[in-house]
Amino acid sequence: MCGRFLLTAPVEALQRLFGFPELPNLSARFNVAPGQAVAAMRLDSERRRHFVWLRWGLVPSWAKGEGAKGEGAKGEG
């Protein structure tokens, strides 16, 4: 898994693609890293889509706090 990604799609295109009602204030981002806020979609209890901000990263179950977060996970086998 790579540790960074980019977002270049116009917000209007994302709104058409995902069908969320609100038009968030998004701009192009060319170096999004773990720990930063990222745009996401979530479904409410009535299965309507909404735009939300989340912090991107992985905090393992054994971590003591968020300081031990990583950017990915490996599977054995």
KOLMAR-524161 format. One record per residue: residue number from 1; residue in one letter; x, y, z of N, C-alpha, C in turn. Coordinates in steps of 0.1 Angstrom, whole numbers, padded with zeros to 4 digits. Example, Ala and Ser with C-alpha at 12.3 -4.5 7.8 and 13.67 -1.06 7.14 Angstrom:
NODE, seq, type, neast, nnorth, nup, caeast, canorth, caup, ceast, cnorth, cup
NODE, 1, A, 0132, -0057, 0078, 0123, -0045, 0078, 0132, -0033, 0078 .
NODE, 2, S, 0128, -0022, 0071, 0137, -0011, 0071, 0129, 0000, 0079 .
! end
This chain:
NODE, seq, type, neast, nnorth, nup, caeast, canorth, caup, ceast, cnorth, cup
NODE, 1, M, 0008, -0012, 0000, 0000, 0000, 0000, 0009, 0012, 0000 .
NODE, 2, C, 0006, 0022, -0008, 0013, 0034, -0008, 0010, 0043, 0004 .
NODE, 3, G, 0018, 0052, 0007, 0016, 0060, 0019, 0010, 0073, 0016 .
NODE, 4, R, 0007, 0077, 0004, 0001, 0090, 0001, -0008, 0088, -0011 .
NODE, 5, F, -0017, 0098, -0013, -0025, 0098, -0025, -0028, 0112, -0029 .
NODE, 6, L, -0035, 0114, -0040, -0039, 0127, -0045, -0053, 0128, -0048 .
NODE, 7, L, -0059, 0140, -0048, -0073, 0142, -0051, -0073, 0153, -0061 .
NODE, 8, T, -0077, 0151, -0074, -0077, 0161, -0084, -0091, 0163, -0090 .
NODE, 9, A, -0100, 0155, -0087, -0113, 0156, -0093, -0121, 0168, -0088 .
NODE, 10, P, -0127, 0176, -0096, -0135, 0187, -0092, -0146, 0183, -0082 .
NODE, 11, V, -0150, 0191, -0072, -0160, 0187, -0063, -0173, 0185, -0069 .
NODE, 12, E, -0176, 0192, -0080, -0189, 0189, -0087, -0190, 0175, -0093 .
NODE, 13, A, -0178, 0170, -0098, -0178, 0157, -0104, -0180, 0146, -0093 .
NODE, 14, L, -0174, 0149, -0081, -0175, 0140, -0070, -0190, 0140, -0065 .
NODE, 15, Q, -0196, 0151, -0065, -0210, 0152, -0061, -0219, 0144, -0070 .
NODE, 16, R, -0217, 0146, -0083, -0225, 0138, -0093, -0222, 0123, -0092 .
NODE, 17, L, -0210, 0119, -0090, -0206, 0105, -0089, -0212, 0098, -0076 .
NODE, 18, F, -0211, 0105, -0065, -0215, 0099, -0052, -0229, 0103, -0048 .
NODE, 19, G, -0235, 0114, -0053, -0248, 0118, -0050, -0251, 0124, -0036 .
NODE, 20, F, -0241, 0130, -0031, -0243, 0137, -0018, -0249, 0151, -0020 .
NODE, 21, P, -0259, 0155, -0011, -0266, 0167, -0013, -0258, 0180, -0011 .
NODE, 22, E, -0249, 0180, -0001, -0241, 0192, 0002, -0229, 0194, -0008 .
NODE, 23, L, -0225, 0206, -0010, -0214, 0208, -0018, -0202, 0213, -0009 .
NODE, 24, P, -0193, 0204, -0006, -0182, 0207, 0004, -0172, 0216, -0003 .
NODE, 25, N, -0164, 0223, 0006, -0153, 0231, 0001, -0141, 0223, 0000 .
NODE, 26, L, -0139, 0217, -0012, -0128, 0209, -0015, -0119, 0215, -0026 .
NODE, 27, S, -0106, 0214, -0025, -0097, 0218, -0036, -0088, 0207, -0039 .
NODE, 28, A, -0081, 0208, -0050, -0071, 0197, -0054, -0060, 0196, -0043 .
NODE, 29, R, -0057, 0183, -0040, -0046, 0180, -0031, -0037, 0170, -0037 .
NODE, 30, F, -0024, 0173, -0037, -0014, 0165, -0045, -0005, 0157, -0036 .
NODE, 31, N, -0007, 0157, -0023, 0003, 0150, -0014, -0004, 0147, -0001 .
NODE, 32, V, -0015, 0139, -0001, -0023, 0136, 0011, -0015, 0125, 0019 .
NODE, 33, A, -0012, 0128, 0031, -0004, 0118, 0039, -0013, 0113, 0051 .
NODE, 34, P, -0009, 0101, 0056, -0016, 0096, 0068, -0016, 0106, 0079 .
NODE, 35, G, -0027, 0107, 0086, -0028, 0117, 0097, -0035, 0129, 0093 .
NODE, 36, Q, -0037, 0132, 0080, -0044, 0143, 0075, -0058, 0141, 0074 .
NODE, 37, A, -0066, 0152, 0073, -0081, 0151, 0071, -0083, 0147, 0056 .
NODE, 38, V, -0092, 0138, 0054, -0096, 0134, 0040, -0111, 0134, 0039 .
NODE, 39, A, -0115, 0136, 0027, -0130, 0136, 0023, -0135, 0122, 0023 .
NODE, 40, A, -0147, 0120, 0028, -0153, 0106, 0028, -0168, 0107, 0026 .
NODE, 41, M, -0174, 0096, 0023, -0188, 0095, 0022, -0193, 0086, 0033 .
NODE, 42, R, -0204, 0089, 0040, -0210, 0080, 0049, -0225, 0079, 0047 .
NODE, 43, L, -0231, 0068, 0051, -0245, 0066, 0050, -0251, 0069, 0064 .
NODE, 44, D, -0262, 0077, 0064, -0269, 0078, 0077, -0279, 0067, 0079 .
NODE, 45, S, -0287, 0067, 0089, -0296, 0056, 0093, -0306, 0054, 0082 .
NODE, 46, E, -0309, 0064, 0074, -0319, 0062, 0063, -0312, 0059, 0050 .
NODE, 47, R, -0299, 0056, 0050, -0291, 0052, 0038, -0289, 0064, 0029 .
NODE, 48, R, -0289, 0076, 0034, -0286, 0088, 0026, -0271, 0091, 0027 .
NODE, 49, R, -0265, 0095, 0016, -0251, 0098, 0016, -0248, 0112, 0021 .
NODE, 50, H, -0238, 0113, 0028, -0233, 0126, 0033, -0218, 0127, 0032 .
NODE, 51, F, -0213, 0139, 0030, -0199, 0142, 0029, -0194, 0144, 0044 .
NODE, 52, V, -0183, 0138, 0047, -0177, 0140, 0061, -0162, 0141, 0059 .
NODE, 53, W, -0156, 0147, 0069, -0141, 0147, 0070, -0137, 0136, 0080 .
NODE, 54, L, -0127, 0128, 0076, -0121, 0118, 0085, -0106, 0120, 0085 .
NODE, 55, R, -0100, 0115, 0096, -0085, 0115, 0097, -0080, 0102, 0091 .
NODE, 56, W, -0072, 0102, 0081, -0067, 0090, 0074, -0056, 0084, 0082 .
NODE, 57, G, -0056, 0071, 0085, -0046, 0063, 0091, -0051, 0050, 0097 .
NODE, 58, L, -0042, 0043, 0103, -0045, 0030, 0109, -0039, 0030, 0123 .
NODE, 59, V, -0047, 0028, 0133, -0043, 0026, 0146, -0045, 0012, 0150 .
NODE, 60, P, -0034, 0004, 0152, -0036, -0010, 0155, -0043, -0012, 0169 .
NODE, 61, S, -0049, -0023, 0171, -0056, -0026, 0184, -0047, -0026, 0196 .
NODE, 62, W, -0034, -0029, 0193, -0025, -0030, 0204, -0018, -0017, 0207 .
NODE, 63, A, -0021, -0007, 0200, -0014, 0006, 0202, -0019, 0013, 0214 .
NODE, 64, K, -0010, 0020, 0221, -0014, 0028, 0233, -0015, 0042, 0228 .
NODE, 65, G, -0027, 0046, 0224, -0029, 0060, 0219, -0027, 0060, 0204 .
NODE, 66, E, -0027, 0072, 0198, -0027, 0074, 0184, -0012, 0076, 0179 .
NODE, 67, G, -0003, 0077, 0187, 0011, 0079, 0183, 0017, 0068, 0176 .
NODE, 68, A, 0012, 0056, 0177, 0018, 0044, 0171, 0011, 0040, 0158 .
NODE, 69, K, 0003, 0050, 0152, -0004, 0047, 0140, 0006, 0045, 0128 .
NODE, 70, G, 0001, 0036, 0119, 0009, 0034, 0107, 0001, 0038, 0094 .
NODE, 71, E, 0007, 0036, 0083, 0000, 0040, 0071, -0006, 0028, 0063 .
NODE, 72, G, -0003, 0016, 0067, -0008, 0004, 0061, -0006, -0008, 0069 .
NODE, 73, A, -0010, -0020, 0064, -0009, -0032, 0071, -0005, -0043, 0061 .
NODE, 74, K, 0002, -0053, 0066, 0006, -0064, 0058, -0002, -0076, 0062 .
NODE, 75, G, -0005, -0085, 0053, -0011, -0098, 0056, -0001, -0109, 0054 .
NODE, 76, E, -0001, -0119, 0063, 0008, -0130, 0061, 0002, -0140, 0051 .
NODE, 77, G, 0011, -0147, 0045, 0006, -0159, 0037, 0005, -0155, 0023 .
! end
